[in-house]
Amino acid sequence: MDRTFGVLHKILQATNMRQKVLASNVANAETPGYKARDIKFESFLKNEMKLKSTDPKHVSNSKSAKISGSIVHESNLSWGDRNNVELNSEVAKMTENSLKHDAAIKILNSKIKMFRNAIRGR
């Protein structure tokens, strides 16, 4: 079938994971000593967007396409209580993440609609 479904599924998983981490940052905005965290998925997306080989003589990508985001501590300056959560920044990241999630859902819905129309013969 179409490889796009697998990629979209992994993007949705990745955005869900990131949303949980960002929500944890917001929940701990008043916790002394808490360091804001984030998940970086750039390497995952680069691996997913590589071309697929169609001939055994082509160079292949043998890496499995797992969600491999790494949780990193943000290096923002800390407040007086050694907490570095900036609420405005976290809300902006959550909004950006939500937009990526919504875009993936829309693409997924379009693909499903295309397959449904193909099955019906439209």
C-alpha positions as CSV (number, residue, x, y, z in Angstrom):
1,M,0.0,0.0,0.0
2,D,1.0,3.6,0.4
3,R,4.1,4.3,2.6
4,T,2.6,7.7,3.5
5,F,0.3,6.1,6.1
6,G,3.3,4.8,8.1
7,V,5.1,8.2,7.9
8,L,1.9,10.1,9.0
9,H,1.4,7.6,11.8
10,K,4.9,8.3,13.1
11,I,4.5,12.0,12.8
12,L,1.3,11.9,14.8
13,Q,3.1,9.8,17.5
14,A,6.0,12.2,17.5
15,T,3.7,15.3,17.9
16,N,1.8,13.5,20.7
17,M,5.1,12.7,22.6
18,R,6.3,16.3,22.2
19,Q,3.0,17.7,23.4
20,K,3.3,15.7,26.6
21,V,6.8,17.0,27.3
22,L,5.8,20.6,26.6
23,A,2.7,20.2,28.8
24,S,5.0,18.9,31.6
25,N,7.0,22.1,31.2
26,V,3.9,24.3,31.6
27,A,2.8,22.3,34.6
28,N,6.2,22.8,36.3
29,A,6.5,26.5,35.5
30,E,6.5,27.3,39.2
31,T,8.6,24.3,40.4
32,P,11.9,25.5,41.8
33,G,14.9,24.0,40.0
34,Y,12.9,22.5,37.1
35,K,14.6,22.6,33.7
36,A,12.4,22.9,30.6
37,R,12.7,20.0,28.2
38,D,11.9,19.5,24.5
39,I,12.0,16.7,22.0
40,K,13.9,17.1,18.7
41,F,12.7,15.0,15.8
42,E,14.7,16.5,12.9
43,S,16.8,13.3,12.4
44,F,13.6,11.2,12.4
45,L,12.0,13.3,9.7
46,K,15.1,13.4,7.5
47,N,15.2,9.6,7.6
48,E,11.6,9.3,6.7
49,M,11.8,11.6,3.7
50,K,14.6,9.8,2.0
51,L,14.0,8.2,-1.3
52,K,13.0,4.5,-1.5
53,S,15.2,2.2,-3.6
54,T,13.4,0.4,-6.4
55,D,16.2,-1.7,-7.6
56,P,18.6,-4.0,-5.7
57,K,21.5,-2.1,-7.2
58,H,20.4,1.1,-5.6
59,V,22.0,2.3,-2.4
60,S,19.5,1.4,0.3
61,N,18.6,2.9,3.6
62,S,18.9,0.0,6.0
63,K,17.9,2.0,9.1
64,S,14.5,1.2,10.5
65,A,12.1,4.1,10.7
66,K,11.5,4.3,14.5
67,I,10.6,7.5,16.3
68,S,13.9,8.5,17.6
69,G,13.5,11.9,19.1
70,S,15.8,12.8,21.9
71,I,14.7,14.7,25.0
72,V,16.9,17.7,25.5
73,H,17.0,20.2,28.4
74,E,16.5,23.8,27.2
75,S,19.5,26.0,27.9
76,N,17.5,29.2,28.7
77,L,18.7,31.3,31.5
78,S,17.2,30.3,34.8
79,W,15.1,32.5,37.0
80,G,16.0,33.1,40.7
81,D,14.7,29.7,41.7
82,R,16.8,27.9,39.0
83,N,13.6,27.2,36.9
84,N,14.0,28.1,33.3
85,V,10.5,27.6,32.0
86,E,9.3,30.6,29.9
87,L,5.5,30.2,29.7
88,N,5.2,32.3,26.5
89,S,7.8,30.2,24.8
90,E,6.2,26.9,25.8
91,V,2.8,28.0,24.6
92,A,4.3,29.0,21.3
93,K,6.0,25.6,20.9
94,M,2.7,23.9,21.8
95,T,0.9,25.9,19.2
96,E,3.5,25.0,16.5
97,N,3.3,21.4,17.5
98,S,-0.5,21.4,17.3
99,L,-0.3,22.9,13.8
100,K,2.0,20.1,12.7
101,H,-0.4,17.5,14.2
102,D,-3.4,19.1,12.5
103,A,-1.6,19.2,9.2
104,A,-0.7,15.5,9.5
105,I,-4.4,14.7,10.3
106,K,-5.6,16.7,7.3
107,I,-3.2,14.8,5.0
108,L,-4.2,11.5,6.4
109,N,-7.9,12.3,5.9
110,S,-7.1,13.3,2.3
111,K,-5.3,10.0,1.6
112,I,-8.2,8.0,3.1
113,K,-10.7,10.0,1.0
114,M,-8.6,9.3,-2.1
115,F,-8.5,5.5,-1.4
116,R,-12.2,5.5,-0.6
117,N,-13.0,7.2,-3.9
118,A,-10.7,4.8,-5.8
119,I,-12.5,1.9,-4.3
120,R,-15.9,3.3,-5.2
121,G,-14.6,4.0,-8.8
122,R,-15.0,7.7,-8.8
